[in-house]
Amino acid sequence: MSAALGVIAVTMIGVLLLGLRARHGRDMDLEQWSVGGRGFGTILVFVLMAGEIYTTFTFLGGSGFAYGHGAPAFYILSYGCLAYIVSYWLLPPIWRYAKQHRLFAQPDFFARKYDSPALGVLVAIVGIVALVPYLVLQLKGLGIIVDAAAYGAIPTAWAICIGAAVVTVYVMISGVRGSAWTAVVKDTLILAVVLFLGIYLPIHYYGGYGAMFQAIQAAKPGFLALPPQGESLAWFDSTVLLTALGFYMWPHTFGSLYTAKEERAFRRNAALLPLYQLILLFVFFVGFAAILQVPGLKGPDIDLSLLRLSIQSFDPWFVGVIGAAGVLTALVPGSMILMSSATLLANTLFRAIRPQAGDAVVGTVAKSMVPVVALVAVVFTIRGGNTIVALLLMGYAFVTQLFPSLVASLLPHNPVTREGAFAGICAGVATVASTSLTRTSIAGLLPGLPEVLRDLNIGIVALLFNLAATAVVSALTRRRAAYA
């Protein structure tokens, strides 16, 4: 066994043991398993939400996007900061309502606010469809990390299966507490590794950041600026807006809100997380440093840039430390996604079929769904080929369709009816699904549009269809109710 593989193996065993230890002394009923008994303080809520920043999307996708696309990668830095500003006002009323009504999952919120179990089922289906590519993203990243950091000693498919098995076991046993405990370790290790790599590699290979960017500009003129077409300013702005609005619409992120014991935790985090987001710059610096040192990576292989440069630069034992940090960026978010998916299936879809089922039965069903969801994700991961950023953007386009109805439900007088919310979500999701399956862009659909409109993110266009359908159907159903 190589030194790198040994470090990674010890880390995975440690994560499993820590995840199992997290349930000690607690009866894992549905409330404890899914929302931690609603007793998490600021620190645990912080690490659960910060897990949204440092996933394999950031560790590999962020550096890979900087390597392969240049300046457009900075959208990753921008959208999180905007999302945290929105969270200052958005999250506290959601938390208060969820605590008052003892909600367990995202669909519960919509179903209760709109007095519509059918809307809750629709939200659950949208969430599950969006979570599958997000879980695939984590497992795909895990396979890449272990295969590269272990110097090919373990096949990618085996690494994916082992990682999925580890997460499945501790999620079934410890629930959200296992995720929170391992998130503390993950954040500590990933911060140390990312800061070191982002500082050391540019200095080691170029003598500093200025010299690095000068060398890139000389070798690839214009690479460090937004292009006039494609990933242009219109694409950048629309993608930042789409992902910022969708940031807290992910079922696992939404569900993590329910774990807090007080609403002040969200406002504290809204002040701290934008600073934490700045650490992403160092991930980009690694990707930029790799451009001239490991040239020639194309397509999905751009996600390998950080690991290829690390293998070229460090001894195997330290490559193992980097790989271990990367493994944690897959396992911790993956555990939250698994648990949220299982909760959606049990608490919303199963309850819709068996409304008389109690919390104990629903909790058992939720835990039994964890390995099923994991197996489906493993199959998609092994067969898939998209880049990490592409997978995440597709999921964001889905979950952002929930945003209009959510915000409307928080207003003193909700202008959206249950029928309007249902129609708007369906219109937006149908637009995203049709364009994703046919790989159609706005430029392909309407080539005669001005350039500034042709480059808009397709998810924003779907959101516009969503808003139109919501407004029209809400107006019609309110009028019908007035005459009834």
C-alpha positions in Angstrom: 0.0 0.0 0.0 1.4 3.4 -1.0 1.7 6.2 1.6 -1.0 8.2 -0.1 -3.5 5.4 -0.2 -2.7 4.7 3.5 -3.5 8.2 4.5 -6.8 8.2 2.5 -7.8 4.8 4.0 -7.2 6.0 7.6 -9.2 9.1 6.9 -12.2 7.1 5.6 -12.1 4.7 8.6 -11.8 7.7 10.9 -14.8 9.4 9.3 -16.9 6.2 9.6 -16.0 5.8 13.3 -16.7 9.5 14.0 -20.0 9.4 12.2 -21.0 6.3 14.2 -19.9 7.9 17.5 -22.1 11.0 16.9 -25.3 9.1 17.9 -23.9 8.1 21.3 -26.5 8.5 24.1 -29.4 9.5 21.8 -32.4 7.7 20.6 -32.4 8.3 16.8 -36.1 9.0 16.3 -37.2 10.9 13.2 -36.6 14.3 14.8 -33.1 13.4 16.1 -32.1 11.6 12.9 -33.2 14.3 10.4 -33.0 17.6 12.2 -30.8 16.9 15.3 -33.6 17.5 17.8 -33.6 21.1 16.6 -30.8 21.8 19.1 -27.7 22.8 17.1 -25.9 26.0 18.1 -24.1 28.5 15.9 -21.0 26.4 15.3 -22.7 23.3 14.2 -25.2 25.2 12.0 -22.2 27.1 10.6 -20.3 23.9 9.6 -23.4 22.3 8.1 -24.0 25.4 5.9 -20.3 25.9 5.2 -20.3 22.4 3.8 -22.1 24.0 0.9 -19.0 26.0 0.1 -16.3 23.3 0.3 -17.7 20.3 -1.6 -15.9 18.4 -4.4 -17.5 21.0 -6.6 -15.2 23.6 -5.1 -12.2 21.4 -4.5 -12.0 19.9 -8.0 -14.7 21.8 -10.0 -13.5 25.2 -8.9 -9.9 24.6 -9.7 -10.8 22.8 -12.8 -13.1 25.5 -14.0 -10.4 28.1 -13.5 -8.0 25.8 -15.4 -10.3 25.3 -18.3 -12.4 28.5 -18.5 -10.4 31.3 -16.8 -12.3 34.4 -15.6 -15.8 32.8 -15.7 -14.8 30.7 -12.7 -15.2 33.7 -10.5 -18.9 33.3 -10.6 -18.4 30.6 -8.0 -16.9 33.2 -5.6 -19.7 35.7 -6.4 -22.9 33.8 -6.0 -22.2 32.5 -2.4 -21.6 36.0 -1.1 -24.9 37.2 -2.6 -26.7 34.2 -1.2 -25.5 34.9 2.3 -26.7 38.5 2.2 -30.2 37.2 1.2 -30.1 34.6 4.0 -30.0 37.3 6.6 -33.6 38.1 5.9 -34.8 34.8 4.3 -33.8 32.2 6.8 -35.1 33.4 10.2 -38.9 33.4 9.2 -38.5 30.0 7.6 -36.9 28.6 10.8 -39.6 30.2 13.0 -42.4 28.6 10.9 -40.7 25.2 10.8 -40.2 25.1 14.5 -43.7 26.2 15.2 -45.2 23.4 13.0 -42.5 20.8 13.7 -41.5 20.3 10.1 -38.9 17.8 9.1 -38.2 18.4 5.4 -38.5 21.1 2.7 -41.8 19.8 1.1 -43.5 20.1 4.5 -42.9 23.9 4.4 -44.6 24.3 1.0 -47.4 21.8 1.8 -48.3 23.6 5.1 -47.9 27.2 3.8 -50.1 26.5 0.8 -52.3 24.0 2.5 -51.6 21.6 -0.3 -50.2 18.1 0.1 -50.0 17.8 -3.7 -47.6 20.8 -3.8 -45.5 19.1 -1.1 -45.3 16.0 -3.3 -44.3 18.1 -6.3 -41.6 19.9 -4.3 -40.3 16.5 -3.1 -40.0 15.2 -6.6 -38.2 18.3 -7.8 -35.8 18.0 -4.9 -35.1 14.3 -5.5 -34.5 14.9 -9.2 -32.1 17.8 -8.4 -30.3 15.9 -5.6 -29.4 12.9 -7.8 -26.9 14.9 -10.0 -25.6 16.7 -6.8 -24.9 13.3 -5.2 -23.4 12.1 -8.4 -21.2 15.1 -8.3 -19.8 14.2 -4.9 -19.3 10.5 -5.8 -17.7 11.5 -9.1 -15.3 13.8 -7.3 -14.6 11.1 -4.7 -13.6 8.6 -7.5 -11.4 11.2 -9.2 -9.6 12.0 -5.9 -8.9 8.5 -4.8 -7.9 7.3 -8.2 -5.4 10.1 -8.7 -4.1 10.5 -5.1 -3.6 6.7 -4.8 -1.7 6.7 -8.1 -4.2 4.3 -9.7 -3.9 1.7 -6.9 -7.7 1.6 -6.5 -10.0 1.7 -9.6 -12.3 4.7 -9.7 -15.4 2.5 -9.5 -14.2 0.8 -6.4 -13.4 4.1 -4.7 -17.0 5.3 -5.5 -18.6 2.2 -4.1 -16.5 2.2 -0.9 -17.2 5.9 -0.3 -20.9 5.4 -0.9 -20.9 2.5 1.6 -19.1 4.5 4.3 -21.6 7.4 4.0 -24.6 5.0 3.9 -23.6 3.3 7.1 -23.1 6.3 9.3 -26.1 8.2 7.8 -28.4 5.3 8.6 -27.1 5.1 12.2 -26.3 8.7 13.2 -28.3 10.9 10.7 -27.6 14.6 10.7 -25.4 14.5 13.8 -22.9 12.2 12.0 -22.8 14.8 9.2 -22.2 17.7 11.6 -19.4 16.0 13.5 -17.5 15.0 10.4 -18.1 18.5 8.9 -16.0 20.0 11.7 -13.1 17.8 10.8 -13.6 18.4 7.1 -13.7 22.2 7.4 -10.5 22.2 9.5 -8.5 20.0 7.1 -9.7 21.5 3.9 -9.0 25.1 5.0 -5.4 24.1 5.9 -4.8 22.3 2.6 -6.5 24.9 0.4 -4.6 27.8 1.9 -1.3 26.0 1.7 -1.8 24.9 -2.0 -3.1 28.3 -3.0 -0.1 30.1 -1.5 2.7 27.6 -2.1 2.1 26.5 -5.7 2.0 30.0 -7.4 5.1 31.0 -5.5 6.9 27.8 -6.2 6.3 27.7 -9.9 6.1 31.4 -10.8 7.6 33.4 -7.9 4.2 35.0 -7.0 0.7 35.8 -8.1 1.6 38.7 -10.4 4.2 36.7 -12.3 1.7 33.8 -12.6 -1.0 35.9 -14.1 1.5 37.6 -16.4 2.7 34.2 -17.7 -0.9 33.0 -18.3 -1.8 36.2 -20.1 1.3 35.9 -22.3 0.6 32.2 -23.1 -3.2 32.6 -23.5 -4.1 36.2 -24.3 -7.6 37.2 -23.1 -8.0 34.0 -20.9 -8.2 36.0 -17.7 -11.2 38.2 -19.0 -14.8 37.3 -19.7 -15.2 36.4 -23.4 -17.5 38.4 -25.6 -19.6 35.4 -26.4 -20.6 32.2 -24.6 -19.5 32.6 -20.9 -19.9 36.4 -21.4 -20.9 39.1 -18.9 -24.6 38.2 -19.5 -23.9 34.5 -18.8 -21.8 35.5 -15.7 -24.5 37.8 -14.2 -27.4 35.4 -14.9 -25.6 32.4 -13.5 -24.6 34.3 -10.3 -28.3 35.4 -9.9 -29.6 31.9 -10.6 -27.3 30.1 -8.2 -27.7 32.8 -5.5 -31.4 32.4 -5.5 -31.2 28.6 -5.6 -28.5 28.4 -2.9 -31.0 27.6 0.0 -33.5 25.9 -2.2 -31.5 22.6 -2.1 -33.4 20.2 0.1 -30.4 19.3 2.2 -29.5 22.9 2.8 -33.1 23.9 3.5 -33.4 20.9 5.9 -30.2 22.0 7.8 -32.1 25.2 8.8 -34.4 23.1 10.9 -31.5 21.9 13.1 -30.8 25.3 14.7 -32.0 26.0 18.2 -32.3 29.8 17.7 -32.7 32.1 14.7 -29.7 34.3 15.7 -27.4 31.6 14.3 -28.5 32.5 10.8 -27.7 36.2 11.2 -24.3 35.4 12.7 -23.5 33.1 9.8 -24.7 35.6 7.3 -22.0 38.0 8.6 -19.2 35.3 8.7 -19.8 33.2 5.7 -18.9 35.8 3.0 -15.4 36.1 4.6 -15.2 32.3 4.6 -16.1 32.3 0.9 -13.0 34.3 0.1 -10.9 31.2 0.8 -12.2 30.0 -2.6 -9.7 32.4 -4.2 -6.9 30.0 -3.2 -8.7 27.1 -5.0 -8.7 29.2 -8.2 -5.0 30.1 -7.7 -4.3 26.3 -7.8 -6.2 25.9 -11.0 -4.5 28.9 -12.6 -1.1 27.6 -11.5 -1.8 24.3 -13.2 -2.5 25.9 -16.6 1.1 26.1 -17.7 2.5 23.3 -15.5 0.1 20.4 -16.5 -1.2 21.6 -19.9 -3.5 19.8 -22.3 -6.4 18.7 -20.0 -9.7 18.8 -21.9 -13.3 18.1 -21.2 -14.0 16.3 -17.9 -10.3 15.9 -17.4 -10.0 19.6 -16.4 -11.3 18.5 -12.9 -8.0 16.7 -12.5 -5.9 19.8 -12.6 -5.4 20.3 -8.8 -4.5 16.6 -8.3 -2.2 16.4 -11.3 -0.2 19.5 -10.1 -0.1 18.1 -6.6 1.2 14.8 -7.7 3.9 16.6 -9.7 4.8 18.8 -6.8 4.8 16.8 -3.6 5.8 13.5 -2.0 3.2 10.7 -1.9 2.4 11.0 1.8 1.4 14.7 1.3 -0.6 13.8 -1.8 -2.5 11.5 0.5 -3.2 14.4 2.9 -4.6 16.4 -0.1 -6.6 13.4 -1.2 -7.9 12.9 2.3 -9.1 16.5 2.4 -10.8 16.0 -1.0 -12.5 12.8 0.2 -14.0 14.7 3.1 -15.4 17.3 0.7 -17.3 14.4 -0.9 -18.4 12.4 2.1 -19.8 15.2 4.3 -22.1 16.9 1.7 -22.8 13.4 0.3 -24.1 12.3 3.7 -26.5 15.4 3.9 -27.7 14.7 0.4 -28.4 11.1 1.1 -30.2 11.8 4.3 -32.3 14.6 2.7 -33.2 12.4 -0.2 -34.3 9.5 2.0 -36.3 12.0 4.2 -38.1 13.4 1.2 -39.0 9.9 0.0 -40.3 8.8 3.4 -41.7 11.9 5.0 -43.5 13.2 1.8 -44.0 10.5 -0.7 -44.5 7.6 1.7 -46.8 9.7 3.9 -48.8 10.7 0.9 -49.5 6.9 0.3 -49.8 6.0 4.0 -51.1 9.2 5.7 -51.8 7.3 8.9 -48.1 6.3 9.3 -46.5 7.6 12.5 -43.1 9.2 12.9 -41.6 5.9 14.0 -42.7 4.1 10.8 -41.6 7.1 8.6 -38.2 7.1 10.4 -37.7 3.4 9.6 -38.7 3.9 6.0 -36.3 6.9 5.7 -33.4 5.0 7.0 -34.1 2.1 4.7 -34.2 4.5 1.7 -30.6 5.6 2.3 -28.9 2.6 0.6 -31.4 2.7 -2.2 -30.6 6.3 -3.1 -26.9 5.6 -2.7 -27.1 2.7 -5.1 -28.9 4.7 -7.7 -26.3 7.5 -7.4 -23.4 5.0 -7.8 -24.9 3.7 -11.0 -25.3 7.2 -12.5 -21.8 8.1 -11.3 -20.1 5.2 -12.9 -22.0 5.7 -16.2 -21.9 9.5 -16.3 -19.3 11.8 -18.0 -20.2 15.4 -17.4 -17.8 17.8 -15.7 -18.5 18.7 -12.1 -19.5 22.2 -12.7 -22.0 21.2 -15.4 -23.6 18.7 -13.0 -24.1 21.3 -10.3 -25.5 24.0 -12.7 -28.1 21.5 -13.9 -29.3 20.8 -10.4 -29.3 24.6 -9.5 -31.6 25.3 -12.5 -34.1 22.8 -11.0 -34.2 23.9 -7.4 -34.3 27.6 -8.2 -37.8 27.1 -9.6 -38.9 26.8 -6.0 -37.8 30.3 -5.0 -40.7 32.4 -6.2 -43.3 30.4 -4.4 -41.2 30.3 -1.3 -40.7 34.1 -1.1 -44.3 34.7 -1.8 -45.3 32.5 1.1 -43.3 34.6 3.5 -45.2 37.8 2.6 -47.9 39.1 5.0 -50.5 38.6 2.2 -49.4 35.9 -0.2 -50.4 36.8 -3.8 -49.7 33.3 -5.0 -52.4 30.6 -4.8 -51.6 26.9 -4.4 -52.6 26.3 -8.1 -50.3 29.2 -9.1 -47.4 27.8 -7.2 -47.9 24.4 -8.7 -48.2 25.7 -12.2 -45.2 27.9 -11.9 -42.9 25.2 -10.6 -44.1 22.8 -13.3 -43.5 25.4 -16.0 -40.0 26.2 -14.8 -38.9 22.6 -14.2 -40.3 21.5 -17.6 -38.3 24.2 -19.3 -35.1 23.1 -17.6 -35.8 19.4 -18.2 -36.5 19.9 -21.9 -33.4 22.1 -22.6 -31.1 19.8 -20.5 -32.2 16.6 -22.2 -31.9 18.2 -25.7 -28.7 20.1 -24.7 -30.4 23.3 -26.0 -29.2 26.8 -25.2 -31.0 30.1 -25.7 -28.7 30.8 -28.7 -29.8 27.5 -30.2 -33.5 28.2 -29.6 -33.5 31.8 -30.7 -30.4 32.5 -32.7 -31.8 35.9 -33.8 -31.7 37.4 -30.3 -29.2 40.1 -29.4 -25.9 38.7 -28.0 -26.6 39.9 -24.5 -29.8 37.7 -24.4 -28.4 34.7 -26.2 -25.8 34.0 -23.4 -28.3 34.1 -20.5 -28.3 31.0 -18.3 -31.2 28.8 -19.4 -32.2 28.5 -15.7 -33.0 32.2 -15.7 -35.2 31.8 -18.7 -37.0 28.9 -17.0 -37.5 31.1 -14.0 -39.2 33.8 -16.2 -41.6 31.1 -17.5 -42.2 30.1 -13.9 -43.0 33.6 -12.8 -45.4 34.1 -15.8 -47.3 30.9 -15.1 -47.4 31.6 -11.4 -48.9 35.1 -12.0 -51.4 34.0 -14.6 -52.7 31.0 -12.8 -52.8 32.7 -9.4 -54.9 35.6 -11.0 -57.3 33.2 -12.6 -57.8 31.0 -9.5 -58.3 34.1 -7.3 -60.9 35.4 -9.7 -62.7 32.1 -9.8 -62.7 31.9 -6.0 -64.1 35.4 -5.8 -67.1 34.5 -8.0 -67.6 31.1 -6.3 
